[in-house]
Amino acid sequence: MNIDESTIEASHSLISPKDEAELAAFVGESHARAAPMRIVGGGTRIEAGAAEAEHILTTRKMSGIVTYEPGALTLIARAGTSLQDVEDALAAEGQALAFEPMDHREILDSKGTPTIGGIVSANVSGPRRIQAGACRDYLLGVRFVDGRGRTIKNGGRVMKNVTGLDLGKLLCGSFGTLGVLTEVALKTLPRAEVEKSLAFPRITLRDACEIFVAALAMPFEVSGAAFHGGTAWLRVEGFEAQVDYRVERLKELFLPREINVVADAVSRSVWRDLRDVKHFADSKAPIWRILIKPSEAPAVVEALRQLGGDASADWGGGLIWFSGVAASAAVRKAVGKGRAMLVRRGPLPAADLFPPEYGAVARISASLRKTFDPAGIFNPRLMGN
């Protein structure tokens, strides 16, 4: 089966299949020719692989919510469905995506529209991860096209249906190197009635990490713990009476520290900006996303600042955002055993986007890519392939 030429924008070598069958046919033909492609959803995140790719493949035309059952807390959507459409549908029923995906457009100055397939492919997870978990924890099932052009379905509509090999967890966070997602099934959760945030001004990151450890060890269901610009933030969400009680207990816990409390719209604005790393949007320097042990955050940030630039923290110190012009090797040396991903490249090479893989991890990754994409056509030279 040949691809309809109307789906190709020749000036951009852009392939935009209208459905799963057309996508599978195109991938099958590309596999036969070993023709590489760059896979994107809405085009709002990383821009690696374009130089090596014959075509850019986007799933944006494969959109729409397939089914949404608020009572069962499940939603199935095609990969090209915009994140906004998903969030609007959930909001109409008083629900939300618990993993709070960030919007990369501001820090990357990109103009596309985030898609739910892109969110899942990159395992995009926001500040609430410390309480609710990551995107992959809410993924019930997937449909995708592998590197041979085969359509594969895995998982179901409820958690108990996810038996055997959970390929969804494998695809989630693979950045399109193992398959092209066509449909995702997600668990949803009720939206919080109210939220309040405690601000601890004029403190160091070391002080902030001490606050995070103490707060997260208590049964007060803190749903956000972040630090930027000398201020630490703790967020509490839920029913009004419960939130008020937990906020008061947290204030007592941290006496005599200075604490300011903001609520609802102001609090949501604060966490939206922290989630999207808006404080680094105006900088032109590279931006790194660094995963470390929370206890190591103060030392790692100090080492990064010695290189020049600025840093902020999320996930109670487990996620560091660093903006600076330092070379990739210097950043990864400062991070030590942490995992540093280059989110905004600036002048740095595309090969530095993901940390290098060694030993058993490299062998397992290569074996998986060979199994799912034997011709190596999906996002070449990304994530080590």
Helices and strands as residue ranges (DSSP letters): G 5-7, E 8-9, E 14-15, H 20-33, E 37-40, E 55-58, E 65-69, G 70-72, E 74-78, H 83-91, E 95-96, H 105-108, H 116-121, H 129-132, G 135-138, E 139-145, E 151-155, G 159-161, H 167-171, E 180-187, E 189-190, E 194-200, H 205-216, E 222-228, E 231-238, H 240-253, E 260-263, H 264-275, G 278-280, E 287-291, G 294-296, H 297-305, E 310-314, G 315-317, E 319-323, H 328-335, E 339-344, G 350-352, H 359-372
